[in-house]
């Protein structure tokens, strides 16, 4: 990917997506450029619009955060392929498709949750990416490899940290919930995964997951909110191997729903990373951050719903072809 950036290929592709987004959805040039670059890179996409961050509206800031959390960086796509390639041989193509589809979905959901009430400086203006190119193609490959390694290592470190915190919270919930189950006769699983799965259960049905798979899938999607999409993809692979998911279409839809950095750890990364580039907007970024996380989560679910229609040729809920 870094080599393609050095050769100028990715710059042209990103500007093409940016032009399409800004013209079709009437958003500013800066946020359309950032949204399109998120298809291929992660938190560093904010660097492409660094000169414009200072003067961005709240709605624009929400959009760039949402686009970052609703998509995944190309650097980690291979990691997800490793988890699922044995259970889902065509996973790579679906992940690329999901990353592309989630970019416009992120814009739509962001604007629904925080509509634009001001006039952006770059509205109707085509913005060129702000980047510092390497001096030669060897340097591009070296920097790209190092950046990818740091990103994967950072994700692994965050996964360890957040899984530890999730386990600690589950111990507390399990102890407290055990008393509730004892007095009420409930058999509920008192864990963060169980509680999040309960919240996401109706959304799982809305995106077209059959009833027989809805409970398992809602737990996996809900788990991402706290344990990151890496753990969710690992659990999806385990559920497929165990035969807990019965319909192949459910696997495809779940793959699309999980393809995004829409979790609490990512919220800290994107808000903190963007705030480091423009410290004067830190308070604004922290204010729109939770709304951006919600928008990113809904964008991933919407992408999954659209993918499900194309996967089956019809809507399970509406029954039309």
ChimeraX attribute file (.defattr): number of C-alpha atoms within 10 A of each C-alpha:
attribute: neighborCount
match mode: 1-to-1
recipient: residues
	/A:1	17
	/A:2	22
	/A:3	19
	/A:4	13
	/A:5	18
	/A:6	20
	/A:7	14
	/A:8	12
	/A:9	12
	/A:10	17
	/A:11	16
	/A:12	13
	/A:13	14
	/A:14	22
	/A:15	21
	/A:16	13
	/A:17	19
	/A:18	26
	/A:19	19
	/A:20	16
	/A:21	22
	/A:22	20
	/A:23	14
	/A:24	10
	/A:25	12
	/A:26	12
	/A:27	23
	/A:28	23
	/A:29	26
	/A:30	30
	/A:31	31
	/A:32	34
	/A:33	29
	/A:34	29
	/A:35	31
	/A:36	26
	/A:37	29
	/A:38	28
	/A:39	26
	/A:40	19
	/A:41	20
	/A:42	21
	/A:43	23
	/A:44	16
	/A:45	24
	/A:46	28
	/A:47	19
	/A:48	18
	/A:49	22
	/A:50	17
	/A:51	15
	/A:52	19
	/A:53	21
	/A:54	14
	/A:55	14
	/A:56	20
	/A:57	17
	/A:58	19
	/A:59	21
	/A:60	25
	/A:61	25
	/A:62	31
	/A:63	33
	/A:64	30
	/A:65	31
	/A:66	37
	/A:67	39
	/A:68	35
	/A:69	34
	/A:70	38
	/A:71	32
	/A:72	29
	/A:73	24
	/A:74	18
	/A:75	18
	/A:76	17
	/A:77	16
	/A:78	13
	/A:79	13
	/A:80	20
	/A:81	18
	/A:82	13
	/A:83	19
	/A:84	21
	/A:85	14
	/A:86	12
	/A:87	15
	/A:88	16
	/A:89	10
	/A:90	13
	/A:91	23
	/A:92	17
	/A:93	10
	/A:94	16
	/A:95	24
	/A:96	19
	/A:97	16
	/A:98	26
	/A:99	24
	/A:100	20
	/A:101	22
	/A:102	32
	/A:103	31
	/A:104	23
	/A:105	22
	/A:106	31
	/A:107	26
	/A:108	20
	/A:109	24
	/A:110	29
	/A:111	18
	/A:112	12
	/A:113	15
	/A:114	18
	/A:115	15
	/A:116	15
	/A:117	9
	/A:118	11
	/A:119	10
	/A:120	21
	/A:121	14
	/A:122	17
	/A:123	16
	/A:124	15
	/A:125	14
	/A:126	17
	/A:127	21
	/A:128	16
	/A:129	21
	/A:130	14
	/A:131	12
	/A:132	9
	/A:133	14
	/A:134	15
	/A:135	9
	/A:136	11
	/A:137	16
	/A:138	13
	/A:139	15
	/A:140	20
	/A:141	17
	/A:142	13
	/A:143	15
	/A:144	17
	/A:145	15
	/A:146	11
	/A:147	14
	/A:148	18
	/A:149	14
	/A:150	12
	/A:151	17
	/A:152	14
	/A:153	12
	/A:154	12
	/A:155	17
	/A:156	13
	/A:157	12
	/A:158	17
	/A:159	19
	/A:160	13
	/A:161	13
	/A:162	17
	/A:163	16
	/A:164	13
	/A:165	14
	/A:166	18
	/A:167	14
	/A:168	12
	/A:169	15
	/A:170	19
	/A:171	15
	/A:172	14
	/A:173	16
	/A:174	18
	/A:175	13
	/A:176	12
	/A:177	19
	/A:178	18
	/A:179	11
	/A:180	15
	/A:181	15
	/A:182	10
	/A:183	9
	/A:184	9
	/A:185	10
	/A:186	11
	/A:187	11
	/A:188	13
	/A:189	15
	/A:190	20
	/A:191	20
	/A:192	22
	/A:193	22
	/A:194	19
	/A:195	17
	/A:196	19
	/A:197	24
	/A:198	15
	/A:199	14
	/A:200	21
	/A:201	21
	/A:202	14
	/A:203	19
	/A:204	29
	/A:205	19
	/A:206	15
	/A:207	24
	/A:208	21
	/A:209	27
	/A:210	19
	/A:211	12
	/A:212	13
	/A:213	17
	/A:214	21
	/A:215	21
	/A:216	18
	/A:217	30
	/A:218	24
	/A:219	24
	/A:220	28
	/A:221	28
	/A:222	26
	/A:223	26
	/A:224	25
	/A:225	22
	/A:226	22
	/A:227	26
	/A:228	25
	/A:229	25
	/A:230	20
	/A:231	18
	/A:232	24
	/A:233	24
	/A:234	15
	/A:235	20
	/A:236	26
	/A:237	20
	/A:238	16
	/A:239	18
	/A:240	17
	/A:241	12
	/A:242	9
	/A:243	9
	/A:244	15
	/A:245	22
	/A:246	13
	/A:247	14
	/A:248	11
	/A:249	18
	/A:250	22
	/A:251	23
	/A:252	19
	/A:253	26
	/A:254	26
	/A:255	25
	/A:256	27
	/A:257	29
	/A:258	31
	/A:259	31
	/A:260	28
	/A:261	29
	/A:262	31
	/A:263	22
	/A:264	17
	/A:265	19
	/A:266	22
	/A:267	21
	/A:268	14
	/A:269	15
	/A:270	23
	/A:271	23
	/A:272	17
	/A:273	16
	/A:274	24
	/A:275	18
	/A:276	12
	/A:277	16
	/A:278	17
	/A:279	13
	/A:280	12
	/A:281	19
	/A:282	15
	/A:283	12
	/A:284	15
	/A:285	22
	/A:286	17
	/A:287	14
	/A:288	19
	/A:289	21
	/A:290	18
	/A:291	19
	/A:292	33
	/A:293	26
	/A:294	18
	/A:295	30
	/A:296	32
	/A:297	26
	/A:298	22
	/A:299	30
	/A:300	30
	/A:301	27
	/A:302	22
	/A:303	27
	/A:304	27
	/A:305	24
	/A:306	16
	/A:307	24
	/A:308	24
	/A:309	18
	/A:310	11
	/A:311	15
	/A:312	11
	/A:313	12
	/A:314	13
	/A:315	17
	/A:316	17
	/A:317	12
	/A:318	8
	/A:319	8
	/A:320	9
	/A:321	10
